[in-house]
Every structure is written in C-alpha cells, then in structure tokens.
Amino acid sequence: ISTPDTLQLFGNVNQNPPQLLFTISFVDAVFHNFAVTLDFNALTTQVFFSTGTDPLEAVTEVIANDVSGQGQFHFGLLKKPTDAVGDITRNGFQENGIDEGIIFGGIFQEDSSTGCVSLQP
C-alpha cells in the first residue's frame, strides 16, 4: 500500500496484476526526472531517475516486461481515485477543493538501440 505522495511506475498494464517497476516518494517543489529504456527484442525495461538537474542514474536492473505488440507510445499520469472498485481509470471519485498540479517539463524519445542513453535532463 502506498501513501498519497508516492510516484509509481508500472510495466505492461495488460498483465494481471501489472508489475510495479519503480516507486519513490514525491517531493514537493522538486523536478522528478525519469527515463525508461524499452527493449522490444528482449522484452525488457530499465528505469532511470534523478531529481532537479542531476544526471539520470539507473535505479533498476534490466527487468523482464512484455513490451511487444503495444502499437503505440503513451505518456500519461493517472491519479488514483478514492473508493475505486475494479477499474481505477473509470471508478471512484476525487475530493473537491484540492489545490494541486503537476508540470511536465518535457518528454522526448530517442533510439538507444546502439547503447546510447541520454542521462542529462
């Protein structure tokens, strides 16, 4: 069970249950930088993370994660609802009067098939 200030990164959401790849406590007013390396041949994922302007560092080993046949790249954010039953993307509610927000400072995609991974945000 996670606390409300926990950022979680899951693998293939078609797995039941989806595999938790990485989790970290959210720190207010700090940029959280992520990189995810997807190997479509080996069906693996590796997660990189840093805060602020620090270079990204590997925070997981290479993890088995079926990334085949997904057909698209999707970047998104899912805020879990309160009292959800079943599908949390369609059930539950959000409390009124919450003053919160998140900023996506930038998203980019690169071909790292030759081993190159950009580590500087």
C-alpha positions as CSV (number, residue, x, y, z in Angstrom):
1,I,0.0,0.0,0.0
2,S,1.4,3.4,-1.0
3,T,0.9,6.8,0.6
4,P,-0.7,9.6,-1.4
5,D,2.8,11.2,-2.1
6,T,4.1,8.1,-3.8
7,L,5.0,8.1,-7.5
8,Q,4.7,4.6,-9.1
9,L,5.8,3.3,-12.5
10,F,4.1,0.2,-13.7
11,G,5.0,-2.2,-16.5
12,N,2.6,-3.6,-19.1
13,V,-0.9,-2.8,-17.8
14,N,-2.3,-5.8,-19.7
15,Q,-0.6,-8.1,-17.2
16,N,-2.7,-9.1,-14.2
17,P,-1.7,-7.6,-11.9
18,P,0.6,-5.0,-13.6
19,Q,4.2,-5.2,-12.4
20,L,5.4,-2.3,-10.2
21,L,8.7,-1.3,-11.8
22,F,9.7,1.6,-9.6
23,T,8.3,3.7,-6.7
24,I,9.6,6.8,-4.9
25,S,8.2,9.4,-2.6
26,F,7.2,12.6,-4.3
27,V,9.0,15.7,-3.0
28,D,7.1,18.9,-3.4
29,A,8.7,21.7,-5.5
30,V,11.4,19.3,-6.9
31,F,11.6,18.2,-10.5
32,H,11.5,14.4,-10.8
33,N,13.3,13.1,-13.9
34,F,12.5,9.7,-15.4
35,A,13.9,7.7,-18.3
36,V,12.6,4.3,-19.4
37,T,14.6,2.1,-21.7
38,L,12.4,-0.4,-23.6
39,D,14.0,-3.3,-25.4
40,F,11.4,-4.6,-27.9
41,N,13.5,-7.6,-28.8
42,A,14.4,-8.9,-25.3
43,L,11.1,-7.7,-23.9
44,T,12.7,-5.8,-21.0
45,T,12.6,-2.4,-19.3
46,Q,15.1,-0.4,-17.3
47,V,14.2,2.7,-15.2
48,F,16.5,5.7,-14.7
49,F,15.7,8.5,-12.2
50,S,17.1,11.7,-10.8
51,T,15.9,15.0,-9.2
52,G,16.5,18.6,-10.1
53,T,19.3,19.0,-12.6
54,D,21.2,15.8,-11.5
55,P,22.1,13.3,-14.2
56,L,19.8,10.3,-14.5
57,E,21.0,7.1,-12.9
58,A,19.8,3.5,-13.3
59,V,17.5,2.7,-10.4
60,T,16.6,-0.8,-11.6
61,E,18.3,-3.6,-13.3
62,V,17.0,-4.6,-16.6
63,I,13.5,-6.0,-15.8
64,A,11.5,-8.6,-17.8
65,N,8.5,-6.7,-19.1
66,D,6.4,-7.7,-22.1
67,V,6.5,-4.5,-24.3
68,S,5.7,-6.4,-27.5
69,G,2.7,-5.6,-29.6
70,Q,1.6,-2.4,-27.8
71,G,1.5,-0.5,-31.0
72,Q,1.9,3.0,-29.5
73,F,3.9,5.1,-27.1
74,H,1.8,6.6,-24.4
75,F,2.9,9.1,-21.7
76,G,0.4,9.9,-19.1
77,L,-0.4,10.4,-15.5
78,L,-3.1,8.6,-13.5
79,K,-4.2,10.0,-10.2
80,K,-5.9,7.1,-8.3
81,P,-9.4,7.9,-7.2
82,T,-10.9,7.5,-3.7
83,D,-13.1,4.4,-3.1
84,A,-12.5,2.8,-6.5
85,V,-13.7,-0.7,-7.1
86,G,-12.3,-2.6,-10.1
87,D,-11.1,-0.4,-12.9
88,I,-9.5,2.7,-11.2
89,T,-9.4,4.6,-14.5
90,R,-13.3,4.6,-14.6
91,N,-14.4,4.2,-11.0
92,G,-14.1,6.2,-7.8
93,F,-14.1,9.9,-7.2
94,Q,-11.7,12.8,-6.5
95,E,-12.3,15.1,-3.5
96,N,-13.4,18.7,-4.1
97,G,-11.2,21.7,-3.1
98,I,-7.8,20.0,-3.7
99,D,-5.2,22.6,-4.8
100,E,-2.6,20.6,-6.6
101,G,-0.9,20.3,-10.0
102,I,1.9,18.7,-11.9
103,I,4.1,20.1,-14.6
104,F,5.6,18.0,-17.5
105,G,8.8,19.9,-18.2
106,G,9.5,17.9,-21.3
107,I,9.1,14.5,-22.9
108,F,11.4,13.1,-25.5
109,Q,12.0,9.8,-27.2
110,E,15.3,8.6,-28.6
111,D,16.6,5.5,-30.3
112,S,19.0,3.9,-27.9
113,S,19.3,0.5,-29.7
114,T,23.0,1.1,-30.1
115,G,23.5,1.6,-26.4
116,C,23.3,5.4,-26.2
117,V,21.1,6.7,-23.4
118,S,20.9,10.4,-22.6
119,L,21.4,10.8,-18.9
120,Q,21.3,14.6,-18.5
121,P,17.9,16.2,-18.1
